[in-house]
Amino acid sequence: MKEGDIWSGTLDDDHTWQADVNRVGSYRGVLTVTRIADNEEILHEDVVLDYGAIFGPDIADVQMWTVMVIEAIDHYNAQQKAEGEST
């Protein structure tokens, strides 16, 4: 985890992805999803931190972030596939 992160994870599909939530305020964070191979960021989204994540992230927050990460990667992969088929 990077400094300021309150949650971090990796996901492997055709690529390896890094997901992080970095605190930017008492009850606010920024969720990013980055492809590790070339450092391409495909998601940068403000998120709410339930209870201020004083003792770490709330399980409901983690579940929501996980869904957001998977949806962003699925959308990216579908977009890449469509672009490859149209050329």
C-alpha positions, 0 to 999 in steps of 0.5 A, a space after each residue: 500500500 502507498 502512503 495515505 491508502 486505506 485500502 489496496 488490492 490487486 486483480 489479475 485477468 489478462 493484465 494485473 491491476 492495482 486498486 487503491 483508495 486514498 484518503 483525501 478528507 475525513 469522510 472522503 477518498 479517491 478510488 483509482 484503478 491502474 494497469 500495472 504493466 504501463 501505469 494506465 489509470 482507467 478509474 479515478 473516482 471520489 468515494 465516501 468513507 463510512 464512519 471516516 474509516 477510523 479503524 480501517 475501511 468499513 466492509 460495505 465500503 470495500 464491497 462497493 469499491 470491489 464492484 466498482 473496480 470489477 466493473 471498470 476493468 470489465 468495461 475497459 476490456 470490452 472497449 479494447 475488444 470492440 476497438 480491436 474488432 473494428 480495425 
